[in-house]
């Protein structure tokens, strides 16, 4: 019923490649058989409507179990296999069944939890499947967002190009699941790399002729400064889509110069709303259109608001973030030019220098133009006079004194930025400045 569209596509493409996992290639016919197998197991072990945590990566059995749970009308909580806060997620999501699928196989455990939250009950009463996605915010407890899965699945009924696609984002990230469902609903190929290091990703693209790479701006920058692309044939790659954080304009233009034949497409999605249709003005432009069927947008005081048919039912551990008219405040500051918008970054991350607002991404983009700097993170530093000033943490390719690099930063920025945007504090760091999800960490 709920997965009929996926099953139909698998039956039509039974002999075609579906999943590449650990150097093994699995067909759509095999995937369909595994779904049938897991449906028989789930019908015996798990009550329809129960809240089920599925902890795994994107292996064929986890994909099959996921689809079988949707068909069983379960409320699914995807958890990354490497997650360190599983116990807390099981508690907050009121998980009743925990499935762990790792190198040792399938393990099913009944928890002592009883799901009583009103939003979960709402889905159970309607016999609809749901999904709980935890936000990846860097401050406070992650929010548990509950969706009616049937609303999210509607978009995958639209036919798109069946590309050979690498899954980059993690199993518990809606962006990763969105990629999976798009591929399976169009008969494409799901490529699952064992590691997300630049060298491993480029090698995987070459070996399996990957056509689409959905990733993050941080990872694109890593590919650039590591120069590993020089060691591999990436000619199969047609599209790189990027999202989850603001892209630096300098990074975008540098990548486009090196790979003019690869189309760069900015995407936009939120845990609370799903992934929207988007169109970039060009491969080297940060301007894009967002929306599409089921979405409305508006900009109020330079903040993007969205109304979506697939908006979450609510959070399990926080107040509902939707106003009485159904509009969600994204918290993203934007510029607008007719139908086109440019995402500047989170309003909460803007730096207030004596009443003047500084966009960290703008300053980072300028600093990344400087030789020997391979990464930078801009954040606020408390100042007794101005309230805040701009601070920069930088990673260097080669050793250089703090005095010299600070002098070069100030000279370069003075020609490109207003004085209040120029970093006052500069720190050289050796540690990586991004999370396991390749998203920038701002202190």
Phi, psi and omega in degrees: 000297183282334183247018182303320181298319180291318180297317179301317180294323179293320179294322180288335183243032188307323184268357184269158178295138178241311186225134171250117183218122181051048176065016173248143180249127183244139183272167175295329177297317178297316181298318179297319178297320180292326176298315178299319179298312183289332174297321179293325178289314183295322179300329180277327191257334190231130181287136175305136180091346181294151176277119188237122173273129177245106183257115185189190167242195185271052174277167187297323181288322177296319177298317181293318178297318179304311180293324177295323178292324176299314181296333180274008179061034179274158171266114192258136176242095178289135180228131179298142183300332182265006185301138182259354182239043184298314183303316180294320179294321178297323181289309184296320182277000180055045184292132181259332178229134180242118176254123175248122178236106181227201183297342179268359177101207188266129176225122182246127181231134172276131177268177177264005181285150172235121182281120183232356183298141186298326180289322176295318179298324179301318178290318180299319181294331180268357181058034179255148175286154178224172175217138177248118179248129177272133177295155180253030181298150185271350181235141178073179179287135178303138180275139180262104184265124182257125178248149162283112186297330183297327179289322179291326185285344184302321186293340184277002176275350179274131184285131177227174182293131180277090184265155172279111194237136176269129175273115184259316182287159190282168185297333182261011180257131183299330177299320178292317179293322177300316177300313180304309184294323177297317182295310184295327182283349181240006177074026177275192182244131178265113178258121183248105180285152179282331179225153179255024175284149181308317181297316181293320181294315179296321177296320179293318178300314180296312187294320187250015175053050181292138183255332183229128176240106173272125185210198181243157176303323179300318181290324176299319177296323178297318178299319181296306187285337177283335181059023179294339180300339180291342184263000186225156175269106182254022186293341178286339187288120181259322187223137165241120175257143183222150179189201179076342180199162179296143175269139174281131182298324179295322177294316181299313182291323179295317180293320181295327177293321182283323182236069182295340182275349179267127178277126177261125185233125177277135177246162178217126178203161179222148177307324186281344188233343188092186181260126183271160170291142181217156177218119177280144180298319174197172183296334181251022181242143176270356178281138180209163170254140177229154178143239181094183182302128177090003182228143169234147179228153170207157179242123180236119182053042178067017175248134182278128175244143182225138171244127186225145174293334182261023178298148180302153171294326178158178173271149175276341186227025178199170180290150178295127186270020184250136178281178187295340179263004177090010181270135178255126177277109184288337185078004181267125177278134184224159164257152183229138176220089185065237179280347185269143174230155174235122180282119181268332181137179181291134177303324182292342182264355179294143182262131182258101181259096179057036180094349177265130183272134179242128177270113182306320183297325179296315181292318178301318181299319180292317182294327180292349176283346186277133179304144175080351176262119182257342176201153179207144173232126180259134178211170182280142173238130182296136180226132185293339182262309185268352184089303177217151168227173185272131175241147181231128171252123187238147170252133182254148175284318179231156181302140177203144182291150178301320180301312183293315183291324178295319179297319181291322178298313182295321179294315181294315182292327181298332180275348187239337188230156172296154187303320184291346179270349183284131181303131175270319178255131177232133180228132174270127181236156179253337183283155178294146184250035178217160183275180177297343179267010180056047177237137186298137178262119177253127181278000000 
